[in-house]
Amino acid sequence: MVPPGDIGPFPVWAGVYLAVVVVAAISGYLFYFRVVRLILQGKPDARFDRPLERLIGATVIVLGQRKVLQRVPQRDWAGIGHAVIFWGFLSFSLSYVIFIFVGSIWRHFPETLLTATGVRVYSIYLDILAAVLLAMLGWAMVRRWVVKPSRLSYDLTRNLDSVIVIALIAALMVSTLLTHSFYVAAGGQGPEAAVIIGGALGRWFQSLGLGLGAASVLQAVSWWAHLAIILGFAIYIPVSKHMHMVAAPANAFFRSLEPRGALPTIDLENTERFGAGRVQDFTWKQLLDGFACAVCGRCTSVCPANLTGKVLSPMHIVENLKDHMVAIGHQGPRNPEHVEPVPLFGNAISEQAIWDCVSCGACMEECPVVVEHVPTIMDMRRNLVLEESKIPETARNALLSLEQRGHPWRGTQYSRTDWAEGLDVPTLAEKPDAEILFWVGCTGALEQRSQGVARSMVKVLKSAGVDFAILGEEENCTGDPARRMGNEYLYQNLAKQTIETLDRYGVKKIVTICPHCFNTMKNEYPQFGGNYEVLHYSQFVDELIKEGRVKPIKMVNTTVAYHDSCFLGRHNGIYDQPRDVARAIPGLTLVEMEPNCRERGFCCGAGGGHMWIEESQGTRINHVRTDHFLETQADTVAVSCPFCLQMLTEGIQAKGEDANKQARDVLEILAESLEE
């Protein structure tokens, strides 16, 4: 874009930089007081470690648009449209530096930097790109306001902010084409005059009788209008939802590098308040999440709680927290006794929404700007439990059982070893040098249906000649239910007790049948010095099969639809091993519950402590997941989690299909295929 001539004695570059200084001052003021100052109220959070890893990952997420494009294989083309607009934004941003901010001072800079040929190519590229982006923006408007896909049907996604931004970007593209066309119509020469679309428009304007002088004036008007829109963006962004254009790259850099399944711990001895119930209780990263949120609706559109009629919307959680923070303003120096002028709960955020979360992580999987919804929700749950003593009655009963009996299964009549009667299973007390500790878990030991999975595990281990033992009566709950239900104090007591037991026996390698135990021991126990090699049975048994130590030989003629446990799959990336175990079983046909499988799997409804928390309203999550299974026409839904097993068994019964369909653990099917 060739700069216009000077305005009398006033050089064009002076006007450009005067406008830039004024706008930078206004934008900087808004950015600091409306964004940065508010974010810095948050608690410290160590997010500056491993800078190179952070930078590389952020580059892939931001410049490579990895998270934006991840849905394209499922024929969600919106990601391509967003990526094209984003890459177009980068192309035009570079052009502003070359042609406007430097070119207005030194007219020959573009050709000096790029050569005449380079300027010609870049100008033609921008000319065509402007037309392409106009088409993409038109499609975006039609999609959002006419087609209206489900994820754009929420109140926040219907905000007029999106129309304003699309209109501003479209105005930039139109002014680009007009500047090019009027430059050509005014008799402009040089490489910039080679533009195709602008050139055709310019010649058309000439054919209509547009004079050289008028064209020159219109070129100047278009050029200055283009600059005004660019600078207007700088003022508009800090006060709009499009703050994510600035905050999202920072959010990607400061993303958690810890295992996804691990919740941050609390220093119970030194913390002033438990969990988060005020703006100052959240970390600065959690507050940054609200500004990074693109309000795209992807998180809420995959949330099992929201899809089944519950109050929870992950998008509204982060957006409402941000709006609450902006509305009440900076709250002064950190003070544990400070009371906000408007309470967070009951106004910006519903307590019920916090309890609806099943911590499945679907929201975080889908989020294109790396917002960390689940840890934020869990911090609010901690506050409700530990500061306000507010907790659903069913959750209270489970926590009471954990505290008094070391397990959440209130009312069970079984001991920790009843399931193993007649199987000759040694305990670590009897066999302290065992190579493998088989961690049975509360559900595998104390819940009748799941005891069959524990017995199947013993059969597989013995078939492979594995040297193993169990803790028996010394086994305690890992603490996972307590942590997910918000009682961090109880969780830490249970975790430290278990770590003490494991260390006393010198345990090195643990195999679990429960993904929740697996996740807690593998990803969260290191927070307290509990470092062990922890494997889920699907990993361990898959390796035994590949080594030839486990040989399934009996035909099991059934069609199986595999259900991904959230804490095995999405939180820990274990998708192939349980499927490989299933495929090794003769006669078994494996099908997928598409599109709700693997990374896009749908929770069974038991996560986040909901094995013991009754759902608040709407359809039961496990019933919706059962429908996904029934749609496959498979005989069996196979799982690798005792919680999923119970939830899907109940779902099949509730649908009246228990005479024809069944839920089984992959381990049970494998054990059936082994020789006696």
Buried (B, 14 or more C-beta within 10 A) or exposed (E): BBBBEEEEEEBBBBBBBEBBEEBBEBBEEBBEEBBBEBBEBBBEBEBEEEEEEBEEBBBEBBEEBBBBBBBEEEEBEBBBBBBBBBBBBEBBEEBBEBBBBBBBBEBEBBBEEBEBEBBBBBBBEBBBBBBEBBEBBEBBBEBBEEEEEEBBEBEBBBBEBBEBBBBBBBBBBBBBBBBBBBBBBBEBEBBBBBBEBBBBBBEEBBEEEBEEEBBBBBBBBBBBBBBBBBBBBBBBBBBBBBBBBBBBBBBBBBBBEBBBBBBBBBEEEEBEBBBBBBBBBBBBBBBBBBBBBBBBBBBBBBBBBBBBBBBBBBBBBBBBBBBBBBEBBEBEEEEEEEEBEEEBBEEBBBBEBBBBBBBBBBBBBBBBBBBBBBBBBBBBBBBBBBBEEBBBEBBBBBBEBBBEBBBBBBEBEBEBBEBBEEEEBBBBEEBEEBEBBBBBBBBBBBBEBBBBBBBBBBBBBBBBEBEBBBBBEBBBBBBBBBBBBBBBBBBBBBBBBBBEBBEEBEBEBBBBBBBBBBBBBBBBBBBBEBEBEBBBBBBBBBBBBEEEBBEBEEEBEBBBBBBBBBBBBBBBEBBEBBBBBBBBBEEBBBBBBEEBBBBBBBBBBBBBBBBBBEBBEBBBBBBBBBBBBBEBEBBBBBBBBBBBBBBBBBBBBEBEBBEEBBBBBBBBBBBBBBEE
